């Protein structure tokens, strides 16, 4: 690492992005062909992620196009994503994979972009290229979960993927958010399948990790309705509605309104 980049990194460690950027600007004004410095400045512009900084990052990456790496492509995809440009993001991800066909972060990001476009099969094709671990299984579950939302398909396969991921995900503190998210997604799938016992089981597992999460309370309340115990369901649902943000509350309301056994509770929520 050059003295310049060491200085820049020290400034960034101190949180002084303005001084770090000034150092890079001054150096590149005198040494415009310094690829390492230009790449560092581009990456800093991406981290600052205002529209002006993102366009400045594009300019810097354009200067080093002949020396582009797979990691550069990952940054470029991030820029295009932040600018709302899906087609260039896809193009640069494919270009990065042409340089490094097994790059895990490029494969993951490409799968995510394809999933956002509703291209479920194409997304799974990319995920299949990743090493089979809990993250890969979670991504399979995510694709099948979204497929289930869109087309009432893939739900059973999503259950298998998430359950398999949970089986091999380490029981450590850092893993709690990942475990909780998968338990809640399993609760959602089982709710759509009408399996209140499985919903209760998954909600209980999530409650051990994130007890005050509105979705946990919602699924617990829904399960009580299905058990024929609306008097137990109502306080849980009221807490869920009180804690949830407006978009989530709207989702809860739509779910209950679509279910005749739950709709009668809406006036009390």
Residue pairs with C-beta under 8 A, 6 or more apart in sequence:
1 9
2 36
2 37
4 23
4 24
4 27
4 37
5 36
5 37
5 40
7 23
8 20
8 23
8 24
8 40
8 44
11 17
11 19
11 20
11 23
12 20
12 44
17 44
17 47
17 48
20 44
21 41
21 44
21 45
21 48
24 37
24 40
24 41
24 44
25 41
27 34
27 37
28 34
28 37
28 38
28 41
31 37
32 38
32 63
35 64
35 67
38 60
38 63
38 64
39 60
39 61
39 64
39 72
41 60
42 56
42 57
42 60
42 61
42 64
42 72
42 75
43 57
43 75
45 53
45 54
45 56
45 57
45 60
46 53
46 54
46 57
46 75
46 78
46 79
49 82
51 83
54 79
54 82
54 83
57 75
57 79
58 76
58 79
61 68
61 72
61 75
61 76
61 79
64 72
68 95
68 99
69 99
70 96
70 97
70 99
70 100
70 103
70 106
72 96
73 92
73 93
73 95
73 96
73 99
73 106
74 93
74 96
74 103
74 105
74 106
74 109
76 88
76 89
76 92
77 89
77 92
77 93
77 96
77 106
77 109
77 113
80 86
80 88
80 89
80 92
81 89
81 113
86 113
86 116
86 117
89 113
90 110
90 113
90 114
93 106
93 109
93 110
93 113
94 110
96 103
96 106
97 103
97 106
97 107
97 110
100 106
101 129
102 129
104 130
104 131
107 126
107 127
107 129
107 130
108 126
108 127
108 130
108 139
110 126
111 123
111 124
111 126
111 127
111 139
111 143
112 123
114 122
114 123
114 126
115 123
115 142
115 143
115 146
118 146
118 150
120 143
120 144
120 146
120 147
120 150
120 154
123 143
124 140
124 143
127 136
127 139
127 140
127 143
130 136
130 139
133 168
134 165
134 166
134 168
134 169
134 178
135 165
137 161
137 162
137 164
137 165
137 168
138 161
138 162
138 165
138 178
138 182
140 157
140 158
140 161
141 158
141 161
141 162
141 165
141 182
141 185
142 185
143 154
144 154
144 155
144 157
144 158
144 161
145 154
145 158
145 162
145 185
145 188
145 189
147 153
147 154
147 158
148 154
148 155
148 158
148 189
148 192
155 189
155 192
155 193
158 185
158 189
159 186
159 189
159 190
162 182
162 185
162 186
163 186
165 182
166 179
166 182
166 183
169 175
169 178
169 179
176 209
176 210
177 209
177 210
179 205
179 209
180 206
180 209
180 210
180 213
183 202
183 203
183 205
183 206
183 209
184 202
184 203
184 206
184 213
184 215
184 216
184 219
186 198
186 202
187 198
187 199
187 202
187 203
187 206
187 215
187 219
188 219
190 196
190 198
190 199
190 202
191 199
191 219
191 222
191 255
194 226
196 222
196 223
196 226
196 227
197 223
199 219
199 222
199 223
199 226
200 219
200 220
200 223
202 219
203 216
203 219
203 220
203 223
204 220
206 213
206 215
206 216
206 219
207 213
207 216
207 220
210 216
212 243
214 239
214 240
214 241
214 243
214 244
214 248
214 252
215 240
215 244
215 248
216 240
217 236
217 237
217 239
217 240
217 243
218 236
218 237
218 240
218 244
218 252
218 255
220 236
221 233
221 234
221 235
221 236
221 237
221 240
222 233
222 237
222 255
222 256
222 262
223 233
224 230
224 232
224 233
224 236
225 233
225 261
225 262
225 265
226 261
230 264
230 265
233 265
234 265
234 268
237 252
237 256
237 265
237 269
238 268
238 269
240 252
241 249
241 252
241 253
241 269
244 252
253 266
253 269
255 262
256 262
256 263
256 265
256 266
256 269
257 263
257 266
